[in-house]
Structures are given as C-alpha cells and as structure tokens.
Amino acid sequence: MPDDQGHPELEEITLGKVLAALADSTRRKIIKALLLDVDGAERHCSSFGLTLSKTTRSHHFRTLREAGLIRQVDHGNKSLACLRRADIEQRFPGLLALIAKEPEN
C-alpha cells in the first residue's frame, strides 16, 4: 500500500505504471535529469527548466511519484524530488540505462 504521500512500496511498483509514466517526454526529461545527479540527490521541482504551469508540473511529478520512479519529500514550503534509482534498478534492471541512452528530441 502506498505511503501517505503516494509512494508505492518496492513490490507495488509495476511495469505498466512505470511505462505509462515514461510515455510522456516531459517525464522522461525529468528522469534523465535526475540520472545525471549523484545518487540520492534531491532537486526542487522548478530546477528542471520546465516551461509549464505549476499545475501541469505538479501533475507530472505526481505521476512519477505514484509510478514509483521518484520520491518526493516536503521541506516546509517546498517539495524536493529524488530518483528511486536502487528500487527501479532492482525491479527493472537496465531500464534506467536505456532511458539515459535515449537521444534528445
């Protein structure tokens, strides 16, 4: 069962939800940016250079969180995103490497 912030447990992360989240190019861009960071790095949602409304940006991060790709941590009035690198690699070995190799559009 997901925690109170919507993060699924490792065994609840399904390939269908992960692939559905990654079907969107904006969300793949977010994951690719997180892959460039050191493991465990947390980034503010506005640090990705997305030219989207706050509502749309929130939707993308919620989709990634609920799929199990990222963990979002609230720090007062800001929310930071962190790639669940080890969890995704454990569930779907090699998936993150494929995303990292995808050419930019």
Buried (B, 14 or more C-beta within 10 A) or exposed (E): EEEEEEBBEEEEBBEEBBEEBBEBEBBBBBBBBBBEBEEEEBBEBEEBEBEEEEEEBEBBBBBBBBBBBBBBEEEEEEBBBBBBBEBBEEBBEEBBEEBEEEEEE
